[in-house]
């Protein structure tokens, strides 16, 4: 069941004839447990804007509407006026800073992706005070993996999430 749910999330979140984002969800055991459970209340798929498909998986909490830790997967068609993952990150940073003070730390970067952390403590305009992000820019599709946490992550969970983000690649 776990593989069916994970595959459905990735296929549904990918436009036809576009690249597919793959990552190893087993690297974060709480995410694996949620996917194994098949609990549909823990997953929300939003295709209301066909140009921006969003899957949210509540990892800790009661549901995809009431969570304390979640993984969000966003798929968009490649923007014509944005140079790459680093430029996309700059746009996201500007948007976050427009909502409230935030600090950003780049964790890893290559020619097609960037992984960074956003901290926005005491910011009611943000859904989570902590975000770990991996932006992956393909030729036709771009993906954002976001680990959203209301509060703090312990070091072990942080390492596991970062390993999961690092496993993300395009097929």
Secondary structure, 3 states (H helix, E strand, C coil): CHHHHHHHHHHHCCCCCCCCEECCHHHCHHHHHHHHHCCHHHEEEEEEECCEEEEEEEEEEEECCEEEEEEEEEEEECCCCCCCHHHHHHHHHHHHHHHCCCEEEEEEECCCEEEEEEECCCCCCCCCCEEEEEEEECCCEEEEEEEEECCCCCHHHHHHHHHHHHHCEEC
